[in-house]
Amino acid sequence: MSDDALREGEVAADLPAHPDTGVYFIGTIHTPWHRREDCPKRGSPDGPICTIVVDERWRQALTGVAEHPRIQVLYWMHSARRDLVLQTPYSTGRTTGTFALRSPVRPNPIATSVVALIAVEDNTLQVRGLDCLNGTPLLDLKPERGASEQWG
Ligand SMILES: C[S@@+](CC[C@H](N)C(=O)[O-])C[C@H]1O[C@@H](n2cnc3c(N)ncnc32)[C@H](O)[C@@H]1O
């Protein structure tokens, strides 16, 4: 994707020859959206139910997850280009630094959403509040911490 045409004001970096580390994808997210333009820009608690399938090897790691009404989901926006330092989003038309945006385009395309947990069965979670493409790789799941707990 890095050879996509740049929009006005956009700047791309030369990416390093090799990544510095590896990650383990731990599952796959299933959503109704097959094209980026169809995804919501931000998940909503009254969005559609999406399914997170955790790989069998991590099934036991879900022990206790059902006790948490809200879960933080981290995922890898696998279709995003990774080289832009300045971006001009269609939504604003304003050229802005990558780290001042929640755009999927970033050197490490990690996204996060806090979702409402609807159900857990075996290695499958039903959730509301995602905004990613069908087939997006799952990086991690964590119980949400309220703001007071986070900063207190
Ligand atoms: C603005 S990002 C926000 C992601 C996350 N909620 C966050 O704040 O970190 C959401 C957008 O990323 C794009 N997107 C979703 N899944 C993607 C994927 N797997 N690869 C590339 N782009 C994706 C879609 O255009 C979607 O509207």
Ligand as a Chemical Component Dictionary entry (heavy atoms), coordinates in Angstrom:
data_LIG
# 
_chem_comp.id                   LIG 
_chem_comp.type                 NON-POLYMER 
_chem_comp.pdbx_formal_charge   0 
_chem_comp.three_letter_code    LIG 
# 
loop_
_chem_comp_atom.comp_id 
_chem_comp_atom.atom_id 
_chem_comp_atom.alt_atom_id 
_chem_comp_atom.type_symbol 
_chem_comp_atom.charge 
_chem_comp_atom.model_Cartn_x 
_chem_comp_atom.model_Cartn_y 
_chem_comp_atom.model_Cartn_z 
_chem_comp_atom.pdbx_ordinal 
LIG C1  C1  C 0  -9.689  5.631  12.738 1  
LIG S1  S1  S 1  -9.205  3.949  13.021 2  
LIG C2  C2  C 0  -9.468  3.842  14.779 3  
LIG C3  C3  C 0  -9.030  2.491  15.317 4  
LIG C4  C4  C 0  -9.105  2.379  16.841 5  
LIG N1  N1  N 0  -10.430 2.518  17.366 6  
LIG C5  C5  C 0  -8.182  3.359  17.522 7  
LIG O1  O1  O 0  -8.647  4.421  17.912 8  
LIG O2  O2  O -1 -7.004  3.039  17.721 9  
LIG C6  C6  C 0  -10.559 3.061  12.366 10 
LIG C7  C7  C 0  -10.488 3.037  10.862 11 
LIG O3  O3  O 0  -9.377  2.231  10.472 12 
LIG C8  C8  C 0  -9.644  1.599  9.232  13 
LIG N2  N2  N 0  -9.387  0.162  9.426  14 
LIG C9  C9  C 0  -10.104 -0.691 10.161 15 
LIG N3  N3  N 0  -9.581  -1.927 10.140 16 
LIG C10 C10 C 0  -8.479  -1.843 9.374  17 
LIG C11 C11 C 0  -7.504  -2.795 8.970  18 
LIG N4  N4  N 0  -7.532  -4.071 9.372  19 
LIG N5  N5  N 0  -6.515  -2.357 8.157  20 
LIG C12 C12 C 0  -6.458  -1.057 7.754  21 
LIG N6  N6  N 0  -7.355  -0.121 8.097  22 
LIG C13 C13 C 0  -8.358  -0.503 8.908  23 
LIG C14 C14 C 0  -11.097 1.902  8.876  24 
LIG O4  O4  O 0  -11.090 2.947  7.917  25 
LIG C15 C15 C 0  -11.694 2.397  10.185 26 
LIG O5  O5  O 0  -12.718 3.332  9.968  27 
# 
loop_
_chem_comp_bond.comp_id 
_chem_comp_bond.atom_id_1 
_chem_comp_bond.atom_id_2 
_chem_comp_bond.value_order 
_chem_comp_bond.pdbx_ordinal 
LIG C1  S1  SING 1  
LIG S1  C2  SING 2  
LIG S1  C6  SING 3  
LIG C2  C3  SING 4  
LIG C3  C4  SING 5  
LIG C4  N1  SING 6  
LIG C4  C5  SING 7  
LIG C5  O1  DOUB 8  
LIG C5  O2  SING 9  
LIG C6  C7  SING 10 
LIG C7  O3  SING 11 
LIG C7  C15 SING 12 
LIG O3  C8  SING 13 
LIG C8  N2  SING 14 
LIG C8  C14 SING 15 
LIG N2  C9  SING 16 
LIG N2  C13 SING 17 
LIG C9  N3  DOUB 18 
LIG N3  C10 SING 19 
LIG C10 C11 SING 20 
LIG C10 C13 DOUB 21 
LIG C11 N4  SING 22 
LIG C11 N5  DOUB 23 
LIG N5  C12 SING 24 
LIG C12 N6  DOUB 25 
LIG N6  C13 SING 26 
LIG C14 O4  SING 27 
LIG C14 C15 SING 28 
LIG C15 O5  SING 29 
# 
